[in-house]
Amino acid sequence: VGFEWSINSTDSWDARYKELVSYVKVFGNARVPSRFSENLALGKWVDKQRIKYKRWQNGYTLCIITKEQTHLLNKICFEWNIHDSWDARY
């Protein structure tokens, strides 16, 4: 019937990244709320990127984020730790 049973994680990452780029164009930042009602999957994905990056910084080798992915996210001014940036403003 032509079903594709496996999903390429790179394709899925690229698709979410494109959604994030669109979000940045509309809202002017990459701080997608965890429970973004217009796109719940994007909010969860953004949280997951921060978790992966933090794990990578702490030396974990599983579920790491790639250098290319961090470069692309940095390119759109992705904030890796939104709690620190919030505290710095107040």
N, C-alpha and C positions, 0 to 999 in steps of 0.2 A: 504494500500500500504506500510505501515511501516515507515512513516515519523516521525521523532522526532522533535516536535514543540518547545520544550524548550531546552535551552542550559544551562548546569550546569556551573555557573560562576567559580566554583572552578576548573573544568576541563579546562576551557578556560584559567584561570590564570596559571595553571600548564603547559599548552602547551606553552604559551608565555614565561614563566620562562625558560623552556627547550631551547627555541629558543635563549633567552638571554645568557644562559650558553654557547651555541654553539658560539654565537657572541664573548663572552669573550675569548674563546679558540682560535679563529681566530685573533682577534684584540688586545687582551691583556688588555682590559678594558671594562667597561659596559656603556660607554658614546655613546650610539646609537644616531645618529643624528635624529632629529624630522622627517626629510624627507629622511630617509635611503632608497635609491632607490631599494636596493635588497629586502627589506621587510618593506614596509610602515607601515603595521600594528604593527610591533615591535617597530618602532620609536614612534608611537602614544601611544602605551602601556607603554613604558618607561616614557614618559612625564606624563601620567595619574598616574603612581605610585608615582612620585614626588609630583604631585598635591594632591593626597590622603594623603600622608605623611604630607605635610605641613598643610592641613586641620586638620588632627589628632592632630598635634602639637598645633594648635590654638584652640582646644577644640570642633571642630565639631564632631558630633556623626553619621551623615549620610555619606555614601560612604567612610567609613574609611578603612584603610588597617589593616590587622590582625597582631598580634605579630609574628605569624609563618611566614607570608609573609615578614615582615621586617627582621626577622632573616635570612631567605633564601637569601634575597637580600644583606644583610650585609655580608653574608658568601662569596659572590663573589665580594666584595669590591664595591658595588653599591654606587655611589655618589649621595646623596640626593639633593644637591644644587650645580649644576655644575658651576653656576656663581661665587659663593664664591671661589671654587677651582681654577677657571681661574684667578680671581683677586689675589689670594695668590701667584700665580706663577710669576706674573709680577709687 
